[in-house]
Each structure stands twice: as structure tokens, then as C-alpha cells.
């Protein structure tokens, strides 16, 4: 199958401004020596507007870069297109630290599914804690910071006649801590490997069962770190990432609707505590986080697309003396012509994740300029199609029982189309005519009278789609 390019491959920009607190409003750091470790995991829902909108209930779907961590097996089975994403969020979380000092998290990556495989690569910062506080004696302001940075690689493959997909994700993960005074900064980091295994099984009626397992990780203790004199032990405590068992159910009746339910069981990290207050233990007991969400493309036209996502999840608190919370999530996208616009909101008591996106559709621009072949097989559903109606058109090959084998592009066809892109760009912007390309195989037949060569073009194989 020829991978299709995602029309939603655009940049997501977080729009949530928060003025820094006045100096008198800074809290006091309630410890003078660090004796507890740190937590490398948070229950936040992160990603693009669709993932946030449907509460990232995607263990049973795994159909985008944003949901790759939830189930890496999905890229080979349910991913509709090649997907490229950049996401950034500014999150004030009053359970973790001062509400008026939000944290920054971001990720970017790409996933592709050349049948029967799926691959992903990218970067993410799934957890961050950062707060500016007065030292315990009130002598100065200090900024304490913990950030987790992951470089991600994933692969998945179909098996058992496309009924099962098996995936593995490897994170080269770095835990970095820093302690900053106005005149000096102390920092240390440790790198370790994290791994997530995923399974996705397809039942009848395009119902999917998903399973993911992430073992616990300890980042260890840096032996050469120089602790800040104000807080001994701050840089020489380990960072703990809990084990996670995820189970989920997904349903994709047609290309315009999908729904999911997930439940994450998260292991204990009783040695960890908040950066801002080591008296508040993180992960003293196992927690469960159920999630549910839907995504509906209610406008599906050749020049306009609209999506609406909604969901909810229950955050069982992992922080001592902190209440659990119910989150409500919603996402909205409208994509007119070559433009992509989207907003998403995740709201709970003491917590806001507000994300907005604006961008342009580079694939559509390339089609308009005839740099890549136009899509002749795509069928559009119009307005407000029935979300529960079973339709096969435009679905990925592994979940489309009426897939036409003629729609499968060979690797050679993919290479041909890709190799023609520079020439098409040159022709479009210089107005030059294409040059006849000599055959790579010498001819052994007698020479015939010279004739004017026909114009040579490369067309997309029947039924393939650049989306």
C-alpha cells in the first residue's frame, strides 16, 4: 500500500498565557535537604487536538503519532495515513505545583505504515515539573526543575491475516534536574532505555482490543553531580518511572468516526516525591485511570473538513494529600482549503490544558501545484454522515475487507513518484518541458527510424491516495 500523507500534518501551537506571580506570591521551598527521589510520569493527556479532545482513549486504536505511546501496535493496522505532528502545551496544574507557574511540554514525530509494517520516530517531553520558590530561610529565589526527554523509535507488524498487530516502542529517555539561583545553576542528567510492548487484535465489525505494557524504569543516580550547597542531595536522588498496564477497546465503523475506551493501571513509586515539596509522596499506591472518547468528522468535502472530539477521564491522584479529579475534554478542527485550524481543551479542578493550532496543508498545496499526483479515488461523504454506519471506503487496508489488491502500490511505484517530485517542481516554477529519460536497459533489437518520444509521466497507481 502506498503510504498516504496526512492532511493534518501541521503545527500545533499552545495558546495559554499566564503572567508570572509577583515576588511576594512565590511559595517557600519546604525542605533544606533532598532525601526522596523523583517521579518521571504524570497522568496528563497530551498530543494533538484530536487526541486531547477524545481524552487519549486510544489503547484500542493507536492510530496516530500522538497515540503511539498508548499502543505502538496501531501504526500497522489502524493508521489511516502517514502522519507528521508537532504539539506543544502550557499546563497549569495546581496539584503538582503553584497553579500560576505552568509547565511546558512538547512533542514532534512522524509515523508511516508501508503494509504490513508500521514505523514511528520522534521526540517528546512527557513529564515536567518546574517551580520558582524562596529558599527555606528566605534568602533568595531558587528555581527547581525536573524534565523527562524521550527520543522515540517504534515498529509494528501485522500477523494472522491482518487480525493481529504486534508493536514495540523504545524510548531513549533522559531525566534532567536543575537547581538555579540568580547567580548559578547546578544540573545533572541520566539516560536510560524505556520500552513499551503493544498488541492490537481486530474482532468483527471493526472492534479492536488493545493491550500495552511498559516496565518500570529507574534512571539511577549520577555519581559526578555537584549538589547545590543550599539543598544537599538535590541532584543525587534517582528518578522513577512506574510500570503501566493498559487495556482498551476501539471501534471504527467508517473513516469519519472512531471511539475508544481505555484503562491504565499504573504501578507504585513510593520512593518518589514532588520536586516542589518532597513531603508529598508520588505513587504511594497503584492507581487506575479510565478514559473514554469519540472523534467525528462531520464535514467531509474536497475543499473543507471539520472534526469534533469529546471525552472524559478520571485522574486517581498519585500525589499524597491531593484529591482525585474528573477531566472533561473537547477538541474542534476546521480545515478550509489549504489551511488547518484547531483548538482543544482539557479541564479539571485546578488544571487546564488549552491548545490551539493553525497551519497550512503542504500536501494539498503540492497537489494544487501538480507536484504530486492528484487523488482520483477519494470519496467524500458530505455533511453529518451517520457515525454508526458501516462503510469500507477510504479505510486502511488491514481493516478494509473489500480492499482492492490493485490499489497496492509496489515499492518501485513509490520510488518512481518520489523521484519525479524534483522534476515536477522544476517544470512548475521554470516552465521547462520534461526531458526524455534514457532507458537503463540497453536495447538489443535492430535500430528503428527515429521518432519523436512521447511525453513521459508518472501517475499514481489506481486507487492510491496522498492524504
C-alpha positions as CSV (number, residue, x, y, z in Angstrom):
1,X,0.0,0.0,0.0
2,X,1.3,3.4,-0.9
3,X,1.6,5.5,2.3
4,X,-0.7,8.5,2.3
5,X,0.3,11.9,3.6
6,X,-1.7,13.3,6.4
7,X,-3.7,16.5,5.6
8,X,-3.5,17.3,9.3
9,X,0.4,17.4,9.2
10,X,0.6,20.9,10.7
11,X,2.0,22.6,13.7
12,X,0.0,22.8,16.9
13,X,0.6,25.9,19.0
14,X,-0.4,26.2,22.6
15,X,-2.1,29.4,23.4
16,X,-2.4,29.9,27.1
17,X,-0.7,33.0,28.7
18,X,0.0,33.3,32.4
19,X,1.6,36.2,34.0
20,X,4.4,35.4,36.4
21,X,3.5,35.8,40.1
22,X,4.6,38.9,42.0
23,X,7.7,38.3,44.1
24,X,5.7,38.3,47.3
25,X,3.5,35.5,46.0
26,X,6.3,33.0,45.4
27,X,5.9,29.9,47.7
28,X,8.7,28.8,50.1
29,X,10.6,25.6,49.3
30,X,9.7,23.4,52.3
31,X,12.9,21.4,52.6
32,X,16.6,22.1,53.1
33,X,17.9,18.6,52.1
34,X,16.7,16.2,49.5
35,X,16.2,12.6,50.6
36,X,13.5,11.4,48.3
37,X,13.7,10.5,44.6
38,X,11.6,11.9,41.8
39,X,8.6,10.7,39.6
40,X,9.0,10.5,35.8
41,X,5.3,10.1,35.0
42,X,2.2,12.2,35.1
43,X,-1.4,11.4,34.3
44,X,-1.8,14.3,31.8
45,X,-3.4,13.7,28.4
46,X,-1.1,15.2,25.8
47,X,-0.9,15.3,22.0
48,X,-2.8,17.0,19.2
49,X,-6.3,18.5,19.2
50,X,-7.9,15.2,18.4
51,X,-6.1,13.1,21.0
52,X,-6.7,15.7,23.7
53,X,-10.3,16.1,22.6
54,X,-11.1,12.4,22.9
55,X,-9.1,12.0,26.3
56,X,-6.5,10.0,24.5
57,X,-8.6,6.9,24.9
58,X,-6.5,5.2,22.3
59,X,-5.1,1.9,23.7
60,X,-7.6,0.2,21.4
61,X,-6.8,2.4,18.4
62,X,-3.2,3.6,18.4
63,X,-3.9,5.4,15.1
64,X,-1.6,8.5,15.2
65,X,1.8,9.7,16.4
66,X,0.1,11.3,19.4
67,X,-1.3,7.8,20.5
68,X,1.9,5.9,19.8
69,X,2.8,5.8,23.5
70,X,-0.6,4.3,24.3
71,X,-0.2,1.4,21.8
72,X,2.7,1.1,19.3
73,X,0.9,-1.7,17.5
74,X,-1.7,0.6,16.0
75,X,0.5,2.1,13.3
76,X,0.5,-1.1,11.2
77,X,-3.3,-1.7,11.5
78,X,-5.4,1.4,12.1
79,X,-3.2,4.3,11.0
80,X,-5.0,5.9,8.0
81,X,-2.1,7.9,6.6
82,X,1.4,9.0,7.0
83,X,1.2,11.4,10.0
84,X,3.5,14.2,10.9
85,X,2.8,16.2,14.0
86,X,4.2,18.9,16.3
87,X,2.4,19.6,19.6
88,X,3.1,22.0,22.4
89,X,1.1,22.7,25.6
90,X,1.3,25.0,28.5
91,X,-0.3,23.4,31.5
92,X,-1.1,25.0,34.9
93,X,-1.6,22.1,37.4
94,X,-2.4,23.1,41.0
95,X,-2.0,19.5,42.3
96,X,1.6,19.3,41.2
97,X,2.9,22.9,41.9
98,X,1.8,26.5,42.0
99,X,-1.1,27.0,39.6
100,X,0.3,30.3,38.4
101,X,3.6,28.6,37.3
102,X,2.6,26.4,34.4
103,X,4.8,23.8,32.9
104,X,5.8,23.4,29.2
105,X,5.6,20.0,27.4
106,X,6.0,19.3,23.7
107,X,6.5,16.5,21.2
108,X,7.0,16.0,17.5
109,X,7.2,13.0,15.3
110,X,6.1,11.0,12.3
111,X,4.5,7.6,11.7
112,X,4.2,5.7,8.4
113,X,2.6,2.3,7.5
114,X,4.1,0.5,4.5
115,X,2.0,-2.6,4.5
116,X,2.3,-4.9,6.6
117,X,4.6,-2.7,8.7
118,X,4.3,0.5,10.8
119,X,7.1,2.7,11.9
120,X,7.4,5.8,14.1
121,X,10.1,8.2,15.1
122,X,10.0,11.3,17.2
123,X,10.8,13.3,20.3
124,X,8.6,14.1,23.4
125,X,8.7,15.6,26.9
126,X,6.0,13.6,28.6
127,X,6.7,15.0,32.1
128,X,7.9,18.2,33.6
129,X,8.0,19.9,37.0
130,X,9.3,23.5,37.4
131,X,8.7,26.0,40.2
132,X,10.4,29.1,41.5
133,X,10.3,29.4,45.3
134,X,12.0,31.2,48.1
135,X,14.6,29.1,49.9
136,X,13.6,27.9,53.3
137,X,15.5,30.7,55.0
138,X,14.0,33.3,52.7
139,X,17.5,34.4,51.5
140,X,17.0,34.0,47.7
141,X,14.7,32.8,45.0
142,X,15.5,29.3,43.6
143,X,14.1,27.5,40.5
144,X,13.8,23.7,40.8
145,X,13.3,21.8,37.6
146,X,12.7,18.2,36.5
147,X,12.2,17.3,32.9
148,X,11.9,14.0,31.0
149,X,13.0,14.0,27.4
150,X,12.4,10.9,25.2
151,X,13.7,10.1,21.7
152,X,11.3,7.5,20.4
153,X,11.6,4.7,17.9
154,X,8.8,2.2,17.2
155,X,8.0,-0.6,14.8
156,X,4.9,-2.8,14.4
157,X,3.8,-5.7,12.1
158,X,0.6,-7.4,11.1
159,X,0.1,-11.1,11.6
160,X,-2.6,-13.8,11.3
161,X,-4.2,-12.5,8.2
162,X,-4.2,-8.9,9.4
163,X,-6.1,-9.8,12.6
164,X,-3.3,-9.1,14.9
165,X,-0.7,-6.3,15.1
166,X,2.4,-6.5,17.3
167,X,4.4,-3.4,18.2
168,X,7.4,-2.3,20.2
169,X,8.4,1.2,21.2
170,X,11.8,2.1,22.6
171,X,12.5,5.5,24.3
172,X,16.0,6.8,24.8
173,X,14.9,8.6,27.9
174,X,16.8,11.3,29.7
175,X,15.8,12.6,33.2
176,X,17.3,16.1,33.8
177,X,17.2,18.0,37.1
178,X,18.5,21.5,37.7
179,X,18.6,23.9,40.7
180,X,19.1,27.6,39.8
181,X,19.9,30.6,41.9
182,X,20.2,34.1,40.3
183,X,23.9,33.7,40.2
184,X,24.5,30.0,39.5
185,X,22.9,26.8,38.2
186,X,23.6,23.2,39.1
187,X,22.3,20.4,36.9
188,X,22.6,16.7,36.3
189,X,21.0,14.1,33.9
190,X,20.8,10.4,33.5
191,X,19.8,8.4,30.4
192,X,18.1,5.0,30.3
193,X,16.1,2.9,27.9
194,X,12.3,2.5,28.3
195,X,10.3,0.0,26.3
196,X,6.6,-0.4,25.6
197,X,5.1,-3.5,24.0
198,X,1.7,-3.3,22.3
199,X,-0.9,-5.7,20.8
200,X,-3.9,-4.8,18.8
201,X,-6.5,-7.5,17.8
202,X,-9.3,-7.0,15.3
203,X,-12.6,-8.5,16.0
204,X,-15.7,-8.5,13.8
205,X,-17.4,-5.2,12.9
206,X,-14.1,-3.4,13.3
207,X,-14.0,-3.6,17.0
208,X,-10.4,-3.7,18.4
209,X,-8.9,-5.0,21.6
210,X,-5.7,-3.3,22.7
211,X,-3.1,-4.1,25.3
212,X,0.1,-2.3,26.2
213,X,2.8,-3.0,28.8
214,X,5.6,-0.6,29.9
215,X,8.0,-2.0,32.6
216,X,9.2,0.2,35.4
217,X,12.4,2.2,34.9
218,X,14.8,3.7,37.4
219,X,17.2,6.4,36.0
220,X,19.8,5.8,38.7
221,X,22.0,8.3,40.5
222,X,24.7,10.5,38.8
223,X,27.9,9.9,40.6
224,X,29.7,13.0,39.5
225,X,27.0,15.6,40.2
226,X,27.9,18.5,42.4
227,X,24.9,19.2,44.7
228,X,23.9,22.8,45.4
229,X,25.0,23.9,48.9
230,X,21.5,25.2,49.6
231,X,19.9,21.8,49.1
232,X,22.2,18.9,49.6
233,X,21.1,15.7,47.8
234,X,19.0,17.6,45.2
235,X,21.0,16.2,42.2
236,X,21.9,12.8,43.6
237,X,18.5,11.2,44.0
238,X,17.1,8.7,41.5
239,X,14.1,9.2,39.2
240,X,11.5,6.5,39.0
241,X,9.1,5.7,36.1
242,X,6.3,3.3,37.1
243,X,5.2,0.2,35.2
244,X,2.0,0.7,33.2
245,X,-0.5,-1.9,32.0
246,X,-3.0,-0.5,29.6
247,X,-6.2,-2.2,28.2
248,X,-8.5,-0.7,25.7
249,X,-11.4,-1.2,23.2
250,X,-11.7,0.7,20.0
251,X,-14.4,0.9,17.3
252,X,-14.0,2.3,13.7
253,X,-17.3,1.7,11.7
254,X,-16.2,4.1,9.0
255,X,-13.5,6.6,8.1
256,X,-15.4,9.5,9.7
257,X,-15.9,8.1,13.2
258,X,-14.0,6.3,15.8
259,X,-14.4,5.8,19.6
260,X,-12.3,4.3,22.4
261,X,-12.3,3.2,26.0
262,X,-9.0,2.7,27.8
263,X,-8.0,1.9,31.4
264,X,-4.4,2.4,32.6
265,X,-3.2,0.5,35.7
266,X,-0.1,2.4,37.0
267,X,2.4,0.9,39.4
268,X,3.8,2.3,42.7
269,X,6.8,4.6,43.1
270,X,6.8,5.1,46.9
271,X,10.4,6.4,46.9
272,X,9.4,9.4,44.7
273,X,8.1,12.9,45.8
274,X,7.3,16.2,44.1
275,X,10.2,18.5,43.2
276,X,8.4,21.4,44.8
277,X,7.7,19.5,48.1
278,X,9.4,16.3,49.0
279,X,7.0,15.7,51.8
280,X,4.3,14.9,49.2
281,X,5.0,11.4,48.0
282,X,4.1,10.5,44.4
283,X,2.9,6.9,43.6
284,X,2.5,5.6,47.2
285,X,-0.2,3.2,45.8
286,X,-1.3,1.8,42.5
287,X,-3.8,3.9,40.5
288,X,-6.3,3.3,37.8
289,X,-7.1,5.9,35.1
290,X,-10.2,5.1,32.9
291,X,-10.6,7.1,29.7
292,X,-13.4,7.4,27.1
293,X,-13.7,9.4,24.0
294,X,-15.0,9.8,20.4
295,X,-13.9,11.6,17.3
296,X,-16.3,12.5,14.5
297,X,-15.6,14.1,11.1
298,X,-18.8,15.9,10.5
299,X,-17.7,17.7,7.3
300,X,-16.0,15.7,4.6
301,X,-15.7,17.7,1.4
302,X,-13.0,18.0,-1.2
303,X,-12.3,21.6,0.0
304,X,-13.4,21.5,3.6
305,X,-13.1,19.2,6.6
306,X,-14.4,19.5,10.1
307,X,-13.8,17.3,13.1
308,X,-15.3,17.2,16.6
309,X,-13.8,15.2,19.5
310,X,-15.1,14.8,23.0
311,X,-14.2,12.7,26.0
312,X,-13.5,12.3,29.7
313,X,-11.1,10.6,32.1
314,X,-10.7,10.0,35.8
315,X,-7.4,11.0,37.4
316,X,-6.9,9.0,40.5
317,X,-4.4,11.1,42.3
318,X,-0.9,9.7,42.8
319,X,0.1,12.7,45.0
320,X,-0.3,12.3,48.8
321,X,-3.0,14.5,50.3
322,X,-4.4,15.5,46.9
323,X,-7.9,14.9,45.7
324,X,-8.6,12.9,42.5
325,X,-10.2,14.7,39.6
326,X,-12.6,14.1,36.7
327,X,-11.5,15.7,33.5
328,X,-13.7,16.8,30.6
329,X,-12.0,17.1,27.2
330,X,-13.1,18.6,23.8
331,X,-11.4,19.3,20.5
332,X,-12.5,21.1,17.3
333,X,-10.8,21.3,13.9
334,X,-11.9,23.1,10.8
335,X,-9.7,22.7,7.7
336,X,-10.7,25.0,4.8
337,X,-8.8,24.6,1.5
338,X,-5.1,24.5,2.3
339,X,-5.5,25.8,5.9
340,X,-5.8,23.8,9.2
341,X,-7.3,25.3,12.3
342,X,-7.9,23.6,15.6
343,X,-8.5,24.0,19.3
344,X,-8.7,21.6,22.3
345,X,-9.4,21.9,26.0
346,X,-8.8,19.6,28.9
347,X,-10.4,20.9,32.1
348,X,-10.5,19.7,35.7
349,X,-10.4,21.4,39.1
350,X,-7.0,23.1,39.4
351,X,-6.0,22.0,35.9
352,X,-6.2,23.4,32.4
353,X,-4.6,22.2,29.2
354,X,-5.7,24.6,26.4
355,X,-4.2,24.1,22.9
356,X,-4.8,25.9,19.6
357,X,-3.4,25.1,16.2
358,X,-3.0,26.9,12.9
359,X,-1.2,25.7,9.8
360,X,-1.2,25.0,6.1
361,X,-1.7,21.7,4.3
362,X,1.6,21.2,2.4
363,X,0.2,18.1,0.7
364,X,-2.8,19.9,-0.7
365,X,-0.6,22.7,-1.9
366,X,1.6,20.2,-3.7
367,X,-1.5,18.7,-5.3
368,X,-2.7,22.1,-6.5
369,X,0.7,22.8,-8.0
370,X,0.7,19.3,-9.6
371,X,3.9,18.4,-7.8
372,X,2.4,15.2,-6.6
373,X,-0.3,13.2,-8.3
374,X,-3.9,14.2,-7.6
375,X,-6.2,11.8,-5.7
376,X,-8.7,10.3,-8.1
377,X,-10.1,7.6,-5.9
378,X,-11.0,9.5,-2.7
379,X,-14.7,9.6,-2.0
380,X,-16.2,12.4,0.2
381,X,-19.2,11.8,2.5
382,X,-20.5,15.4,2.8
383,X,-22.1,16.7,5.9
384,X,-23.2,14.9,9.1
385,X,-22.9,11.3,7.9
386,X,-24.2,8.6,10.1
387,X,-21.4,7.8,12.6
388,X,-22.6,4.2,13.2
389,X,-23.0,3.3,9.5
390,X,-20.5,0.6,8.4
391,X,-18.7,1.8,5.3
392,X,-15.4,0.5,3.9
393,X,-14.3,3.2,1.5
394,X,-11.1,5.1,2.4
395,X,-10.2,2.9,5.3
396,X,-6.7,1.4,5.7
397,X,-6.1,-1.9,4.0
398,X,-5.8,-4.1,7.2
399,X,-9.3,-3.1,8.3
400,X,-11.0,-2.9,4.9
401,X,-12.5,-6.3,4.0
402,X,-13.2,-5.1,0.4
403,X,-9.7,-3.8,-0.3
404,X,-8.9,-4.0,-4.0
405,X,-5.4,-5.6,-4.5
406,X,-4.9,-3.3,-7.5
407,X,-4.7,-0.4,-5.0
408,X,-1.5,-1.8,-3.6
409,X,1.5,0.2,-4.9
410,X,4.7,-1.6,-5.4
411,X,7.9,-0.2,-3.8
412,X,9.1,0.7,-7.4
413,X,6.0,2.8,-8.0
414,X,6.5,4.6,-4.7
415,X,10.1,5.3,-5.7
416,X,9.1,6.5,-9.1
417,X,6.6,9.0,-7.7
418,X,9.0,10.3,-5.2
419,X,11.8,10.6,-7.7
420,X,9.6,12.7,-10.0
421,X,8.9,15.4,-7.4
422,X,12.1,17.5,-8.0
423,X,11.4,17.4,-11.8
424,X,7.8,18.4,-11.3
425,X,8.8,21.3,-9.1
426,X,11.3,22.4,-11.7
427,X,8.8,22.2,-14.5
428,X,6.2,24.1,-12.5
429,X,8.3,27.0,-11.5
430,X,10.6,27.3,-14.6
431,X,8.1,26.4,-17.3
432,X,10.5,23.9,-18.8
433,X,9.4,20.8,-20.6
434,X,10.3,17.4,-19.3
435,X,13.3,15.7,-20.8
436,X,13.1,12.2,-22.2
437,X,14.9,9.8,-19.8
438,X,17.1,7.2,-21.4
439,X,16.3,3.6,-20.7
440,X,18.5,1.9,-18.1
441,X,18.5,-1.4,-20.1
442,X,20.5,-1.4,-23.4
443,X,18.4,-2.3,-26.4
444,X,19.4,-5.5,-28.4
445,X,16.8,-5.1,-31.2
446,X,17.7,-3.5,-34.6
447,X,17.6,0.2,-34.7
448,X,14.3,1.7,-36.0
449,X,13.8,5.1,-37.6
450,X,13.9,7.9,-35.0
451,X,10.5,9.0,-33.8
452,X,9.6,11.8,-31.5
453,X,9.4,10.4,-28.0
454,X,6.0,10.7,-26.3
455,X,5.8,12.8,-23.2
456,X,6.6,10.6,-20.2
457,X,4.6,11.0,-17.0
458,X,4.3,9.0,-13.8
459,X,0.8,8.6,-12.4
460,X,-0.2,7.3,-9.0
461,X,-1.3,3.6,-9.2
462,X,-5.1,3.2,-9.3
463,X,-6.8,3.8,-6.0
464,X,-3.7,5.1,-4.1
465,X,-4.1,8.2,-2.2
466,X,-1.9,11.0,-0.9
467,X,-3.8,12.3,2.0
